[in-house]
Structure formats: structure tokens, C-alpha cells
Amino acid sequence: MKNLFAYADKYLQKSNWKDMALLKFCLFSTGILVGMQVPDKEKKRTAILAALVFTVTYIPLMTKFIRVVMEEEA
């Protein structure tokens, strides 16, 4: 598992914003495909869980992004 994280770090160091955009589109498309397979009776619970995960991950990402922008401007 440590090697996997090390490889991920190397990949990110060699990536640019275009690579990250492609990765995000890929993950987004996968999410849509998985979401299409959720039974109707579970859709509300799945939507709540997805919104929770989005919120928990989005806030730290944007906090870091804003810090980076502020550092660049300073």
C-alpha cells in the first residue's frame, strides 16, 4: 500500500491541470454509471451519502486551493 501512495505522489508531481481534469471527468463518469445502477428505493439514501462525501471532501480541497492562491498573490 505504501508503494501505491508513493506512485500516486509521483504521478501528481508529473501531472498538470489537464491531467487532473481528465481524472475528475473519469471519476465523475464512473459515479454516474454507478448511480444509474442504484435501485429506486435506495436513491434518496445514496444521494444523501453522496452529498455528505462531496461536502466533506470539497471544503478541504477549496481551503487548500484558496491558500495556494493567496500565497501566489503575496
N, C-alpha and C positions, 0 to 999 in steps of 0.2 A: 504494500500500500504506500509506503514511503516513496518508492520509485515512481509510482503513479503521480503523486503530488509533485515530485521533482520534475517529471516530464511536463506536467501541466505548467509549472512555473517557467520552464524553458520555452514552452510553446507561447506563453503570454509575452515573454520578453521579446520574442521574434515576431510577434503579431502587430498589426496596425489596426486602426479603427475599422477598416473594411473587413478584415478577418473576423473581428468581434461582431460586426453587424451580421455577417453571414451566419455565424454561430447562433446569434439570437434569433434570426429568422428560422433556422433549422429547428431550434428548440420550440419556438412558437408553433411551427407547423406540426411538430410531434405532439404538442399539447392539444392542438385542435383535433388531430386524429384520435388521440386517446379519449378526449372529451366526447367525441361522436359515439364512442362505444359504451358510455355510461348509461345504465338503464334510466328510464324516465323517473322512477320513484327515488332514485339516488341523486338526481341532478341538483337539487337545492343544496343538499349536504356537500356535494362536490364543489359547487360554486362558492359556498361559504369558506370551505377549506382553501380553495384556490385564491380567494380574495385575501384570506389571512396570510398565506405564504407570500403573496405578492407584496402586501404591506410590510411584512417583517423583513423582506429582502430589499425592497425598494428604498426604504428610509436610509439604511446604512450606505447603500450604493450612492444615493444622491448626496448624502452628507460628505462622503469622501470626494465626490466629484466637485462639489462646491468648494471644499478645502483646497483642492488642486487648482481650481480656477483662481481662487483668492491668492494662492502662493504665486501663481504666474503673473498676476497683476501687481503684486507687491514688489 
